[in-house]
Amino acid sequence: MTQHHNISTATIRGLWNNWAIAFGAIALVTFFSLFISKVILPAIIFVLAYVMMAKLKSDSGNSKMGACNLIVWATAIILFWSGLIMVIINIIHAEWFFGGRFVVEPFNPQHPYVASLIIFPTALAVSIYFLARGHSLKICQNCHARFGYYHQSSSVATLYFREARYQLRLMLMLSLLLSIVDWGYYYFFYINVNFNSPDKFYFIIMPIAVYLISLVYMSLRYMSMSDDLVARYSSKNMKPMMTLVRFLVLSGDRILLSEQSDGLIDTPVKKTMTRREEISLDEARHEFADMSGTKDFDLKFLYSESGYVNGTNVIHFAAFLPDAAESHDLRVRGQWNTIDQLDRQLKAHKLTPLLMSELHRIYNITMAWKTYDRDGRRLYPIKNYHPTFRLRDFKKWDVDYTDLHWLDIASNNEDRPLFRLRRFWRKNFRH
């Protein structure tokens, strides 16, 4: 088998594993609720949520792209909010809280927690929220920043996008079904004085049975998908893995761009070569000089990305030409653009996704590095102060664009609400 097929098969297996872990954790809560006290159960749920987040954090430390973890992150959120709701219910029923005079049904201190009545409506709400947010979710943005842009024609992109949303929709439908059945049974048949066999069936056995059935269904689904991938990516159909080298060409306060065959705008200097992990600066200089037809330039390595279709990786450089180069002829065709022109093209969605990804990363990392320290605290004693961003200063910026920590600082810093709480959460719990 080719390396791409092995990666794709592992990805499919990872998708099934994530579903088994995610929905399994929810089913486990319903099982625990039968014999764990109301006081201890929320703590167990928080531990499970932490395990989900620890898995995400461990996977994010892997340099190779694995399966999409969106369903695991959704489950961590479901568990957290379910546990928090249970804690609140426990508090308002405590004797020390206004003498325990508040009553929230269904609650009976003598019986197990009916966890199904809390966790499945919570799962329903979280699934709807995740589906509505789409790619704007933070976990999707982090994956994008780490592994790069997945083109819509990429089989990897199609698989991830389709299966992540499919698993969320399945979570939504099963949560809706179990919420309706459990709350319907509670409203019409449940007697809050004992916990009999029908109660155990509807609140505990049925959710576990639904989980086991979903495992069989997902196994059949992914086994069929795996067979399809074997046929699609057999060695005779397999394209070799490639490396795409991209050069952003700058001169003074302008950047060189050209219109592509699809009508979108991109850098005109790029080259595809046989797959390699890195390219030396000397080799990159030789390639740029050969393509551009000039030897009067400075070159700067920016960052590299993996995870594109067929195992392709992308290595990014910036080439700085003298200011006078704007009036000179180059071997490559293109137009010189100012930041204002670039901004208008960006807002008009005229840039290629790869160029948008590059600009997003460069701008956000640069501004975070210029404005805050590595802990997110302001470098200047002025709230919401934003230093200038000029292309002519790009060459002098001593910032590491491979360091994704600056993207975290860009989204969570001293100028954001609840900065310290958010920093604590990300440091200890976030993937």
GUROVO-20436 format. One line per field, with one value per residue (C-alpha): z, x, y; residue in three letters; residue number from 1. Coordinates in steps of 0.2 Angstrom, whole numbers, plus 5000, padded with zeros to 4 digits. Example, Ala and Ser with C-alpha at 12.3 -4.5 7.8 and 13.67 -1.06 7.14 Angstrom:
! GUROVO-20436
Z (5039, 5036)
X (5062, 5068)
Y (4978, 4995)
residuo (ALA, SER)
num (1, 2)
! end
This chain:
! GUROVO-20436
Z (5000, 4997, 5011, 5007, 5008, 5025, 5031, 5024, 5032, 5048, 5047, 5044, 5059, 5069, 5064, 5071, 5087, 5090, 5088, 5100, 5113, 5112, 5112, 5123, 5136, 5136, 5138, 5152, 5162, 5161, 5167, 5181, 5187, 5192, 5207, 5209, 5221, 5215, 5224, 5216, 5198, 5192, 5198, 5187, 5172, 5174, 5174, 5158, 5151, 5155, 5148, 5131, 5132, 5136, 5121, 5110, 5117, 5115, 5096, 5093, 5098, 5085, 5069, 5058, 5053, 5061, 5061, 5064, 5083, 5081, 5089, 5104, 5107, 5106, 5119, 5131, 5130, 5133, 5148, 5155, 5154, 5160, 5175, 5178, 5177, 5190, 5202, 5201, 5204, 5219, 5226, 5226, 5234, 5248, 5265, 5268, 5252, 5259, 5269, 5254, 5250, 5231, 5221, 5203, 5195, 5192, 5209, 5223, 5235, 5238, 5220, 5207, 5196, 5180, 5170, 5153, 5156, 5157, 5146, 5130, 5129, 5132, 5118, 5107, 5110, 5108, 5092, 5085, 5090, 5082, 5066, 5065, 5068, 5055, 5051, 5062, 5078, 5087, 5085, 5066, 5065, 5075, 5064, 5049, 5057, 5061, 5045, 5032, 5020, 5012, 4995, 4992, 4978, 4990, 4996, 5013, 5014, 5008, 5020, 5035, 5031, 5027, 5042, 5055, 5051, 5049, 5066, 5073, 5064, 5071, 5088, 5086, 5080, 5093, 5107, 5100, 5100, 5117, 5124, 5117, 5123, 5141, 5144, 5137, 5148, 5163, 5160, 5157, 5167, 5179, 5198, 5208, 5223, 5217, 5203, 5195, 5181, 5167, 5174, 5172, 5155, 5148, 5157, 5157, 5147, 5131, 5129, 5131, 5118, 5106, 5108, 5104, 5089, 5083, 5085, 5074, 5061, 5061, 5059, 5044, 5037, 5039, 5033, 5017, 5016, 5018, 5004, 4993, 4997, 4993, 4976, 4974, 4980, 4974, 4968, 4950, 4953, 4966, 4962, 4970, 4985, 4981, 4989, 4984, 4987, 4987, 4987, 4992, 4982, 4991, 4986, 4998, 5003, 4988, 4985, 4968, 4963, 4948, 4942, 4940, 4928, 4940, 4941, 4959, 4963, 4970, 4971, 4953, 4960, 4966, 4961, 4964, 4966, 4973, 4992, 5004, 5022, 5020, 5008, 5012, 5010, 4997, 4987, 4989, 4983, 4967, 4963, 4966, 4955, 4941, 4941, 4943, 4933, 4946, 4958, 4968, 4982, 5001, 5006, 5022, 5027, 5034, 5039, 5032, 5032, 5030, 5028, 5010, 4997, 4993, 5007, 4999, 5010, 5007, 5011, 5012, 5009, 5007, 4994, 4996, 4981, 4981, 4980, 4963, 4957, 4955, 4939, 4933, 4922, 4930, 4922, 4931, 4926, 4939, 4947, 4962, 4975, 4991, 5007, 5003, 4986, 4995, 5008, 4995, 4985, 5002, 5006, 4988, 4990, 4975, 4984, 4983, 4999, 5001, 4999, 5012, 5024, 5022, 5025, 5040, 5048, 5044, 5050, 5066, 5072, 5068, 5077, 5092, 5093, 5091, 5104, 5118, 5127, 5126, 5141, 5132, 5142, 5134, 5129, 5129, 5143, 5132, 5130, 5113, 5106, 5088, 5081, 5063, 5050, 5035, 5021, 5020, 5038, 5035, 5032, 5049, 5060, 5070, 5073, 5071, 5060, 5064, 5082, 5083, 5101, 5094, 5085, 5103, 5109, 5095, 5100, 5119, 5126, 5140, 5129, 5128, 5141, 5155, 5149, 5164, 5165, 5147, 5148, 5163, 5153, 5137, 5147, 5157, 5147, 5129, 5115)
X (5000, 5006, 5009, 4994, 4982, 4989, 4986, 4969, 4964, 4971, 4961, 4945, 4949, 4952, 4935, 4927, 4938, 4933, 4914, 4916, 4925, 4914, 4896, 4903, 4908, 4890, 4883, 4895, 4888, 4871, 4878, 4887, 4872, 4864, 4876, 4886, 4879, 4873, 4887, 4901, 4893, 4897, 4915, 4916, 4908, 4922, 4935, 4928, 4928, 4946, 4950, 4942, 4952, 4968, 4966, 4964, 4979, 4989, 4983, 4988, 5005, 5007, 5016, 5006, 4988, 4976, 4957, 4946, 4943, 4928, 4916, 4928, 4928, 4909, 4908, 4920, 4909, 4893, 4901, 4907, 4890, 4880, 4892, 4889, 4870, 4871, 4882, 4869, 4855, 4864, 4868, 4850, 4844, 4857, 4851, 4862, 4855, 4839, 4835, 4833, 4817, 4820, 4814, 4820, 4811, 4816, 4826, 4824, 4839, 4835, 4837, 4850, 4853, 4842, 4857, 4849, 4836, 4851, 4865, 4855, 4846, 4863, 4871, 4856, 4860, 4879, 4877, 4865, 4878, 4893, 4884, 4878, 4896, 4904, 4922, 4922, 4924, 4940, 4946, 4943, 4953, 4967, 4968, 4968, 4983, 4992, 4990, 4986, 4971, 4962, 4957, 4938, 4944, 4955, 4948, 4955, 4945, 4930, 4931, 4935, 4921, 4908, 4912, 4914, 4897, 4889, 4895, 4888, 4871, 4870, 4874, 4860, 4847, 4851, 4851, 4834, 4827, 4833, 4828, 4810, 4808, 4816, 4807, 4791, 4792, 4797, 4782, 4769, 4775, 4789, 4784, 4797, 4796, 4806, 4817, 4810, 4814, 4805, 4814, 4831, 4827, 4822, 4835, 4850, 4848, 4841, 4854, 4868, 4859, 4857, 4876, 4880, 4869, 4877, 4894, 4889, 4882, 4897, 4908, 4899, 4899, 4918, 4922, 4913, 4922, 4939, 4935, 4931, 4947, 4957, 4950, 4952, 4970, 4978, 4996, 4992, 4980, 4991, 5000, 5017, 5018, 5024, 5031, 5024, 5036, 5029, 5037, 5029, 5037, 5039, 5047, 5045, 5026, 5020, 5017, 5018, 5002, 4995, 4978, 4977, 4967, 4952, 4951, 4958, 4974, 4990, 5008, 5016, 5031, 5028, 5035, 5030, 5044, 5046, 5041, 5054, 5052, 5063, 5072, 5088, 5089, 5103, 5092, 5077, 5087, 5093, 5075, 5068, 5082, 5079, 5060, 5061, 5076, 5084, 5098, 5096, 5085, 5084, 5075, 5067, 5060, 5042, 5035, 5030, 5013, 5008, 4991, 4987, 4980, 4990, 5003, 5008, 5017, 5019, 5035, 5033, 5046, 5046, 5058, 5062, 5067, 5075, 5062, 5067, 5062, 5044, 5049, 5060, 5055, 5054, 5053, 5036, 5020, 5011, 5005, 5012, 4998, 4998, 4991, 4975, 4973, 4976, 4963, 4950, 4954, 4953, 4936, 4930, 4935, 4947, 4962, 4966, 4964, 4982, 4986, 4973, 4980, 4997, 4992, 4981, 4995, 5008, 4997, 4990, 5007, 5016, 5003, 5003, 5022, 5022, 5008, 5010, 5023, 5022, 5010, 4998, 5001, 5002, 5019, 5012, 5002, 4988, 4972, 4968, 4983, 4988, 5005, 5007, 5009, 5019, 5026, 5042, 5046, 5042, 5061, 5066, 5053, 5062, 5047, 5045, 5031, 5032, 5027, 5008, 5008, 5007, 4990, 4984, 4990, 4981, 4965, 4967, 4977, 4976, 4964, 4951, 4937, 4941, 4959, 4966, 4951, 4953, 4972, 4969, 4956, 4967, 4983, 4975, 4960, 4960, 4967)
Y (5000, 5018, 5029, 5040, 5025, 5020, 5038, 5038, 5021, 5027, 5043, 5033, 5022, 5037, 5044, 5028, 5029, 5047, 5042, 5027, 5038, 5053, 5045, 5031, 5044, 5051, 5033, 5030, 5044, 5037, 5020, 5029, 5038, 5021, 5018, 5035, 5048, 5064, 5073, 5063, 5061, 5079, 5076, 5060, 5070, 5084, 5070, 5063, 5080, 5083, 5066, 5072, 5088, 5079, 5068, 5083, 5091, 5075, 5073, 5092, 5088, 5075, 5083, 5071, 5075, 5063, 5061, 5076, 5078, 5089, 5076, 5074, 5092, 5094, 5080, 5088, 5104, 5093, 5085, 5101, 5109, 5094, 5093, 5111, 5110, 5095, 5105, 5119, 5107, 5100, 5117, 5123, 5107, 5108, 5111, 5125, 5134, 5143, 5127, 5116, 5124, 5125, 5110, 5106, 5091, 5077, 5077, 5065, 5064, 5046, 5040, 5040, 5056, 5054, 5060, 5056, 5071, 5083, 5076, 5072, 5090, 5097, 5086, 5092, 5111, 5109, 5099, 5112, 5126, 5117, 5114, 5132, 5138, 5127, 5132, 5147, 5136, 5138, 5120, 5121, 5137, 5129, 5114, 5126, 5135, 5119, 5109, 5122, 5125, 5110, 5113, 5109, 5096, 5087, 5070, 5073, 5089, 5081, 5067, 5078, 5091, 5077, 5066, 5079, 5086, 5069, 5064, 5080, 5077, 5059, 5066, 5078, 5066, 5053, 5066, 5073, 5055, 5051, 5068, 5066, 5048, 5051, 5067, 5059, 5044, 5055, 5067, 5053, 5038, 5042, 5042, 5051, 5040, 5025, 5019, 5004, 4992, 5003, 5018, 5009, 5004, 5021, 5031, 5019, 5004, 5012, 5025, 5012, 5001, 5016, 5019, 5000, 5001, 5017, 5008, 4994, 5006, 5017, 5001, 4996, 5014, 5016, 4998, 5002, 5019, 5010, 4998, 5013, 5021, 5006, 5006, 5025, 5026, 5010, 5012, 5013, 5028, 5036, 5052, 5055, 5066, 5084, 5099, 5116, 5131, 5148, 5165, 5181, 5194, 5212, 5228, 5243, 5244, 5233, 5215, 5207, 5197, 5190, 5183, 5164, 5154, 5153, 5172, 5172, 5182, 5174, 5175, 5172, 5164, 5146, 5129, 5111, 5098, 5080, 5079, 5084, 5090, 5106, 5116, 5125, 5144, 5143, 5131, 5142, 5157, 5147, 5143, 5160, 5168, 5155, 5159, 5178, 5182, 5193, 5190, 5206, 5201, 5195, 5179, 5175, 5158, 5160, 5143, 5126, 5116, 5098, 5089, 5094, 5082, 5067, 5071, 5087, 5100, 5118, 5128, 5147, 5161, 5179, 5188, 5206, 5216, 5234, 5248, 5252, 5234, 5240, 5249, 5234, 5220, 5203, 5186, 5183, 5192, 5202, 5218, 5228, 5230, 5241, 5235, 5245, 5237, 5220, 5223, 5227, 5211, 5201, 5209, 5205, 5187, 5188, 5180, 5161, 5152, 5149, 5167, 5172, 5159, 5166, 5184, 5179, 5170, 5184, 5198, 5190, 5183, 5200, 5211, 5199, 5199, 5218, 5221, 5208, 5197, 5178, 5178, 5190, 5205, 5222, 5229, 5247, 5254, 5259, 5248, 5241, 5249, 5243, 5246, 5250, 5236, 5241, 5229, 5238, 5233, 5214, 5210, 5218, 5209, 5196, 5185, 5166, 5162, 5144, 5147, 5145, 5151, 5169, 5164, 5160, 5177, 5186, 5178, 5179, 5194, 5207, 5217, 5203, 5201, 5188, 5186, 5177, 5165, 5161, 5159, 5147, 5137, 5136, 5131, 5117, 5111, 5116, 5105)
residuo (MET, THR, GLN, HIS, HIS, ASN, ILE, SER, THR, ALA, THR, ILE, ARG, GLY, LEU, TRP, ASN, ASN, TRP, ALA, ILE, ALA, PHE, GLY, ALA, ILE, ALA, LEU, VAL, THR, PHE, PHE, SER, LEU, PHE, ILE, SER, LYS, VAL, ILE, LEU, PRO, ALA, ILE, ILE, PHE, VAL, LEU, ALA, TYR, VAL, MET, MET, ALA, LYS, LEU, LYS, SER, ASP, SER, GLY, ASN, SER, LYS, MET, GLY, ALA, CYS, ASN, LEU, ILE, VAL, TRP, ALA, THR, ALA, ILE, ILE, LEU, PHE, TRP, SER, GLY, LEU, ILE, MET, VAL, ILE, ILE, ASN, ILE, ILE, HIS, ALA, GLU, TRP, PHE, PHE, GLY, GLY, ARG, PHE, VAL, VAL, GLU, PRO, PHE, ASN, PRO, GLN, HIS, PRO, TYR, VAL, ALA, SER, LEU, ILE, ILE, PHE, PRO, THR, ALA, LEU, ALA, VAL, SER, ILE, TYR, PHE, LEU, ALA, ARG, GLY, HIS, SER, LEU, LYS, ILE, CYS, GLN, ASN, CYS, HIS, ALA, ARG, PHE, GLY, TYR, TYR, HIS, GLN, SER, SER, SER, VAL, ALA, THR, LEU, TYR, PHE, ARG, GLU, ALA, ARG, TYR, GLN, LEU, ARG, LEU, MET, LEU, MET, LEU, SER, LEU, LEU, LEU, SER, ILE, VAL, ASP, TRP, GLY, TYR, TYR, TYR, PHE, PHE, TYR, ILE, ASN, VAL, ASN, PHE, ASN, SER, PRO, ASP, LYS, PHE, TYR, PHE, ILE, ILE, MET, PRO, ILE, ALA, VAL, TYR, LEU, ILE, SER, LEU, VAL, TYR, MET, SER, LEU, ARG, TYR, MET, SER, MET, SER, ASP, ASP, LEU, VAL, ALA, ARG, TYR, SER, SER, LYS, ASN, MET, LYS, PRO, MET, MET, THR, LEU, VAL, ARG, PHE, LEU, VAL, LEU, SER, GLY, ASP, ARG, ILE, LEU, LEU, SER, GLU, GLN, SER, ASP, GLY, LEU, ILE, ASP, THR, PRO, VAL, LYS, LYS, THR, MET, THR, ARG, ARG, GLU, GLU, ILE, SER, LEU, ASP, GLU, ALA, ARG, HIS, GLU, PHE, ALA, ASP, MET, SER, GLY, THR, LYS, ASP, PHE, ASP, LEU, LYS, PHE, LEU, TYR, SER, GLU, SER, GLY, TYR, VAL, ASN, GLY, THR, ASN, VAL, ILE, HIS, PHE, ALA, ALA, PHE, LEU, PRO, ASP, ALA, ALA, GLU, SER, HIS, ASP, LEU, ARG, VAL, ARG, GLY, GLN, TRP, ASN, THR, ILE, ASP, GLN, LEU, ASP, ARG, GLN, LEU, LYS, ALA, HIS, LYS, LEU, THR, PRO, LEU, LEU, MET, SER, GLU, LEU, HIS, ARG, ILE, TYR, ASN, ILE, THR, MET, ALA, TRP, LYS, THR, TYR, ASP, ARG, ASP, GLY, ARG, ARG, LEU, TYR, PRO, ILE, LYS, ASN, TYR, HIS, PRO, THR, PHE, ARG, LEU, ARG, ASP, PHE, LYS, LYS, TRP, ASP, VAL, ASP, TYR, THR, ASP, LEU, HIS, TRP, LEU, ASP, ILE, ALA, SER, ASN, ASN, GLU, ASP, ARG, PRO, LEU, PHE, ARG, LEU, ARG, ARG, PHE, TRP, ARG, LYS, ASN, PHE, ARG, HIS)
num (1, 2, 3, 4, 5, 6, 7, 8, 9, 10, 11, 12, 13, 14, 15, 16, 17, 18, 19, 20, 21, 22, 23, 24, 25, 26, 27, 28, 29, 30, 31, 32, 33, 34, 35, 36, 37, 38, 39, 40, 41, 42, 43, 44, 45, 46, 47, 48, 49, 50, 51, 52, 53, 54, 55, 56, 57, 58, 59, 60, 61, 62, 63, 64, 65, 66, 67, 68, 69, 70, 71, 72, 73, 74, 75, 76, 77, 78, 79, 80, 81, 82, 83, 84, 85, 86, 87, 88, 89, 90, 91, 92, 93, 94, 95, 96, 97, 98, 99, 100, 101, 102, 103, 104, 105, 106, 107, 108, 109, 110, 111, 112, 113, 114, 115, 116, 117, 118, 119, 120, 121, 122, 123, 124, 125, 126, 127, 128, 129, 130, 131, 132, 133, 134, 135, 136, 137, 138, 139, 140, 141, 142, 143, 144, 145, 146, 147, 148, 149, 150, 151, 152, 153, 154, 155, 156, 157, 158, 159, 160, 161, 162, 163, 164, 165, 166, 167, 168, 169, 170, 171, 172, 173, 174, 175, 176, 177, 178, 179, 180, 181, 182, 183, 184, 185, 186, 187, 188, 189, 190, 191, 192, 193, 194, 195, 196, 197, 198, 199, 200, 201, 202, 203, 204, 205, 206, 207, 208, 209, 210, 211, 212, 213, 214, 215, 216, 217, 218, 219, 220, 221, 222, 223, 224, 225, 226, 227, 228, 229, 230, 231, 232, 233, 234, 235, 236, 237, 238, 239, 240, 241, 242, 243, 244, 245, 246, 247, 248, 249, 250, 251, 252, 253, 254, 255, 256, 257, 258, 259, 260, 261, 262, 263, 264, 265, 266, 267, 268, 269, 270, 271, 272, 273, 274, 275, 276, 277, 278, 279, 280, 281, 282, 283, 284, 285, 286, 287, 288, 289, 290, 291, 292, 293, 294, 295, 296, 297, 298, 299, 300, 301, 302, 303, 304, 305, 306, 307, 308, 309, 310, 311, 312, 313, 314, 315, 316, 317, 318, 319, 320, 321, 322, 323, 324, 325, 326, 327, 328, 329, 330, 331, 332, 333, 334, 335, 336, 337, 338, 339, 340, 341, 342, 343, 344, 345, 346, 347, 348, 349, 350, 351, 352, 353, 354, 355, 356, 357, 358, 359, 360, 361, 362, 363, 364, 365, 366, 367, 368, 369, 370, 371, 372, 373, 374, 375, 376, 377, 378, 379, 380, 381, 382, 383, 384, 385, 386, 387, 388, 389, 390, 391, 392, 393, 394, 395, 396, 397, 398, 399, 400, 401, 402, 403, 404, 405, 406, 407, 408, 409, 410, 411, 412, 413, 414, 415, 416, 417, 418, 419, 420, 421, 422, 423, 424, 425, 426, 427, 428, 429, 430, 431)
! end
